[in-house]
Amino acid sequence: METLSYEKVIDASKQKVWDILWGDETYGEWTKFFNPASQSQIKTDWKVGGKTYFVNMEGAGMVSTIDSLDEPKQVIFKHLGMVDKDGVEDTESMEVKQWSGCYEKYILIDFGGKTKLHTEVQIEKEWQDTINTGFIKGLEIVKNLAEENNYDLDSLF
């Protein structure tokens, strides 16, 4: 397993960055680089120990749980397995057991009036390029979306 980490300083509040990360309208926008063929969505009960699904528009993807939650400061997902388009979960196959239990962390830190978004993900080495592309490009979208409504002096005149 590899642990990859990414950071982005965003000129917006933690709550605004959180809302961009997990909002129904914005989640698919910043995660599109992980799977360009199909828009992603998150379906969750936002409960520690509950079910969270990271799925494409057909409903297939990963099933996870929230290991830790302190909105809007952090969320840690623990990946459990895969789910197919019919909603059938696979948490027992040998393929899944190779990475089941991996974490994906999002930590939002006050940073001089801005927000530092720190992400970490544990992956199998073969997925490193895809994950790097997804997070590098995706977090830039998060930054752009969070900052686009911030006022500057020119917009007031």
C-alpha positions in Angstrom: 0.0 0.0 0.0 1.0 3.6 -0.7 -0.1 6.6 1.2 -0.5 9.7 -1.0 -1.1 13.2 0.4 -2.2 16.5 -1.1 -2.6 20.0 0.2 -4.3 23.1 -1.1 -4.6 26.5 0.5 -8.0 28.0 -0.3 -9.2 31.5 0.3 -12.5 30.5 1.9 -13.9 29.3 5.2 -13.7 25.7 6.3 -17.5 25.4 6.0 -17.5 26.7 2.5 -14.7 24.3 1.4 -16.6 21.4 3.2 -19.8 22.3 1.4 -17.9 22.3 -2.0 -16.3 18.9 -1.2 -19.6 17.2 -0.3 -22.4 19.2 -1.9 -24.7 17.3 -4.4 -24.0 20.0 -7.1 -20.2 20.2 -6.6 -19.0 16.7 -5.6 -19.3 15.3 -9.2 -17.5 18.4 -10.5 -14.3 18.0 -8.5 -14.2 14.2 -8.7 -14.7 13.9 -12.5 -11.0 13.4 -13.0 -11.0 10.0 -11.1 -13.4 8.5 -13.7 -13.9 10.8 -16.7 -16.3 8.3 -18.3 -19.0 8.7 -15.6 -19.8 11.4 -13.1 -19.3 10.4 -9.5 -21.7 10.9 -6.6 -21.5 10.3 -2.9 -24.4 8.8 -1.0 -24.0 8.8 2.8 -25.9 9.0 6.0 -23.0 11.1 7.5 -22.9 8.8 10.5 -19.7 7.2 12.0 -20.0 3.5 11.3 -22.8 4.1 8.7 -22.6 3.4 5.0 -21.1 5.7 2.4 -21.2 4.9 -1.3 -18.8 6.5 -3.8 -20.6 5.6 -7.1 -21.0 6.4 -10.7 -24.3 7.4 -12.3 -25.2 3.7 -12.7 -24.7 3.1 -9.0 -21.5 1.1 -9.2 -18.4 2.0 -7.2 -17.1 1.7 -3.7 -18.8 1.1 -0.3 -17.1 2.7 2.7 -17.9 3.8 6.2 -17.1 7.0 8.1 -14.4 6.2 10.7 -14.2 9.7 12.1 -16.3 12.9 11.5 -15.9 16.4 12.9 -17.7 18.7 10.4 -16.3 21.0 9.0 -12.8 20.0 10.3 -12.3 16.4 9.2 -13.8 13.3 7.8 -12.0 9.9 7.5 -13.5 7.3 5.3 -12.6 3.6 5.6 -13.1 1.7 2.3 -14.8 -1.6 2.7 -15.4 -3.0 -0.8 -17.2 -2.6 -4.0 -20.9 -2.2 -5.0 -22.3 -3.1 -8.4 -25.0 -1.3 -10.3 -27.6 -3.6 -8.7 -26.5 -2.6 -5.2 -24.8 -5.9 -4.4 -21.8 -5.3 -2.1 -18.6 -7.2 -2.4 -16.5 -7.0 0.8 -15.2 -10.6 0.8 -13.5 -11.3 -2.6 -9.7 -11.7 -2.7 -9.5 -8.7 -5.0 -11.3 -6.5 -2.5 -9.5 -7.9 0.6 -6.2 -6.6 -0.9 -7.3 -3.0 -0.2 -10.2 -3.2 2.1 -9.6 -1.1 5.2 -7.7 1.6 3.4 -8.4 5.1 4.6 -9.2 8.4 2.8 -8.8 11.5 4.9 -9.9 15.1 4.5 -8.7 17.5 7.1 -9.5 21.3 6.9 -7.3 23.6 9.0 -7.5 27.3 9.7 -4.6 28.9 7.9 -4.3 32.6 8.4 -7.8 33.4 7.5 -7.8 30.8 4.7 -8.4 27.0 4.8 -5.7 24.5 4.3 -7.2 21.3 2.8 -5.1 18.3 3.5 -6.0 15.0 2.0 -4.5 11.5 2.4 -5.4 8.3 0.6 -4.1 4.8 0.9 -4.0 3.0 -2.4 -2.4 0.1 -4.3 0.6 1.3 -6.3 -1.1 0.5 -9.6 -3.7 3.2 -9.0 -1.1 6.0 -8.2 -1.3 7.8 -11.5 -5.1 7.9 -11.6 -5.3 9.0 -7.9 -2.6 11.7 -8.4 -4.5 13.1 -11.5 -7.8 13.0 -9.7 -6.6 14.9 -6.6 -4.3 17.3 -8.2 -6.9 18.5 -10.8 -9.9 17.9 -8.5 -8.6 20.0 -5.6 -7.9 22.8 -8.0 -11.6 22.7 -8.9 -12.5 22.8 -5.2 -10.3 25.8 -4.8 -11.8 27.6 -7.8 -15.4 26.9 -6.7 -14.8 28.0 -3.1 -13.0 31.2 -4.1 -15.2 32.2 -7.1 -17.8 33.9 -4.9 -15.4 35.7 -2.7 -15.6 39.5 -3.1 -12.7 41.6 -4.2 -12.5 45.3 -4.4 -13.0 45.4 -8.1 -16.3 43.5 -7.9 -17.8 46.2 -5.6 -17.6 49.0 -8.2 
